[in-house]
Amino acid sequence: MFLSNLRAGPADPGHDFWFSPAAGGTATQSGTIVTSDSAMRLSTVYKCIKVISETIGMLPMHMYRSSADGKTRERERDDPVARLLAVRPNAWQTPMQFRTMMEAHRSMRGNAYAQIVSGRNGLPEALVPLHPDRVTPEVASNGLPRYRVKSANGVNEVTMVQGEILHLTGLTLDGYTGLNPIQAEREAIVTALSRTNGNMVRAAELLGISRTTLRAKLRSLGFSIEKHLTPDCDRDEKSVAGDAG
């Protein structure tokens, strides 16, 4: 069911299909919609993600089998998993394209997913990429992870268990779900502006960045700068400048 829908995705790991939100993004506590698209419009973010994901994508991923005495090893070429990782993960992507896309997902959203498709013999025969916005990780009563996965059209949903999903996480605080770095930064900015009553100078100091950097981040994340300025902001800036002198 999901395989036919997901194969419609382009092979190019940098295509907008793999980065655009499936359901309009995620709202922060401020009510503002978070998307990775807005961050990717900032050239610095795009370049960083591109360098990281393509570097990981170029790295070889081989399996090795140890000798009986454990002193030597040789490359495993016939194992089904070895073929998926090093030769052909699925019918439309090369290993480099697959790894680059997975790392880009993890870097932008904190999580990367692929469905492990098994053949009739029970052995894995394909790794089908899943859009991170269509996957909701959960913790089952036995403590193991499970995943609710929506189809590409968002109509159907199935639950998959640990052995059916390849899940790569970024920084995680619970061991199950990676933190979305774009959303985390947005929440940090919202919190700083809230604590300082919208004062740009004080918010920048609280975040440990310059006011210019804060303004750039606000624009890249889709905030209205004027909305977060307070009447005493200019006066505080002059005060800070005077104290610095």
N, C-alpha and C positions, 0 to 999 in steps of 0.2 A: 504493500500500500504506500509506504513512505518512499520506497526505493524509486518508484516510477516518477514521483513528484520531485524528488531531490536531484535526480539526474538532469533535470532541466537547468540546474545551476551551471554557470560557465566555468571552464577549467581555470581561467586566469584567476589566481588568488588575490589579485588587486582589484578585481571588478567590483563595482558598487553593490552588486547583488549580495556579496558576502559581508558588507559592512552596514548597509542600510537597515534600520530597525524594522523588525517584522510586525510590530504592533504599536508603532508610534513612540517608542522609547519608554523610559522609566521616569516617573516624577520624583523629585526630591521632596524633602520636608517643606520646602518653600512653595511647592506646587509647580515648579518649573520643570518642563520636560527635558530629560537628559538623553542625548543621542551621541553616538560616536562620530556621526557625520560632521557635527559642528566642530569637534576637536580636530578632525582630519582636514578641515579647511585651513587650519593654522599650519603653515608650511613646515615649521619646526617639528610639530607633532608628526606630520606625515613622513618627514625624512627620518625621524627616529624609528618609527614603526617599520618603515621600509627597510632600513639598515638591519634592525634586529631580526625581523622575520626572514629576510632573504639570507642573512648570515646563517641562521639556524637551518633554513631550507637547503643550503648548499652542503651542510655537513653530512657525511655518509652515515647510514644507520644499518649496521650489520649485526647479525647474530653469530656467536661463536660457541663451539662445543669443546669442552675441556677433555683432555685425554684421561684415561683411567687413573694414571698416577697423579693427575692434576698439575703436571709440570709444563705441559704444552697445550696449545689450543689450535683449532682450525675453524675456518669460517663455515657456518652452516648455510647451505644453499638450497636444500630440498624441503626444509620445514615450511609449511604454509604461511606462518607468521613472518618468517624471514623473507619470503617472496613478496608479501604485502608491503613490508617496510622498505625493501631495497629495489624491487623491480616494478610492481604495478599495484598500488593500493586499491584502485577501482578501475572501471572501464574507460574513464575519461580524463584522469589526471596522472601525471608523472609523480614519482616520489618527491621530487623537489617542490612541485606545485602544491602537493598535499601538505608537506611539512611547513612550507612558507605560509600557507593559508591558516593552518592550525595555530602557528605561533602568532600570526597577526590577530587572530581572534582572541587568543589568551592575553596578548599585550593590550588590546583595546577594551576587552570586556571582562578580563579576569578568568574566563573559562573558554575551553575549546572542546567540542564534542564530535564524535564520529560513531555511527552505528556499526557494530561488528556483525556483518552478514555471514551466516554459516550455510554451508551446503548440506545436502542430504546426508552426507557422512558425518556431519557434526563439526567439521573442520572449518575454520574461517576462510572465506574466499573473497571478501571485499571489505573495505573501510569506507563507509559512505558519510561524507561530511554533513553535519547538522548545524543549521544556523543557531548561534547561541541564544538568540531571543526567542526561539521556539522550544527551548528545553528548560524545564523547571526541575532542579534537583531537590530531592526530599530524603528524609531519613526514615527507613522502615522501622517497625517495632523491634526487629532483631538487631538494630543498630547499623545495618548495611545500607548503602545508598541505593536509591531508585530514582528513575527519571520519568517525568511526564513530558511526552514529546508530541508537539502539534505538527500536523502535515503542512506542506508548503502553502496551501490555501487557507490554513487556520481553522478548518471545519472539523476535521477528525483529530482525535488524540488517543495515544496509547501509552501504557506504562511499561517501561523497560527496566530490567534489573542490572546489577553490576556487570555481569558477564556479557551483556549485550551492548554496552556503551564503552567507548574509549573516552575517558574524561581527563583532560589536562587542566590543571588549575594554576593560577598565579599565586600571589600572596593570599593565604587563607587563614582565618582565625578559628575555624571550627573543623577543619580537615575534610569538609564536604564541598564547600562552595568558595570559589575564588572571588576576591573583592574586585569590583569594577573600578579601575583607577580613575576613569573620567568622572564617574558619579561620586567617588570618594573626594576628589579635588573640589568638585562643585559643592558638596556638602560642607567642606572645610571653609570655602569662601563664604557661603551663606551664613554659617555659624559665626565667622569673624565679623561680618557686616552686621549681623543681628546684635552681637555683644557690644559693638561700638556705635549702635544706632545709626548705621549707614555711613559712618565717617571713614573716608577712604584712607586717610593718613594713618589713623589708629588701626584700621583693619589690616593694612599692609604691614605695619609693625608687628601685629599679633601673628601674622602668617610668616613673618621673617623674610619678606620680599619687598622690593621697591614699589612705590605707587605706580610707576610706569608699567612694571610687570603685572601688577594687579589689574590695571586698566586693560592690558592686552589679554589677560586671562578672561576677564569679564566679557570682552568682545568675542573671543573665540568660543566661549561657552554659551553665547546667545543672550547674555544679560544686557539690560539697558543701563548704561552707566549713570545717566541722569536720575534714574529711579533710586539709585543707592547713594546719591549725594545728599548731604545735610546742609542747612543754612550756615552752620558754623565751620564747615569744612575748610573754606578758604582762610578763615581766621586761624584755625588750628595749624594749617600749613605754614602761615607766616610766623606763628609762634614757634613751630618746630625749627624753621629756618633761623629765627633769631637766637634760639637756644644753641643751635649748632655753631653760630658765629661767636 
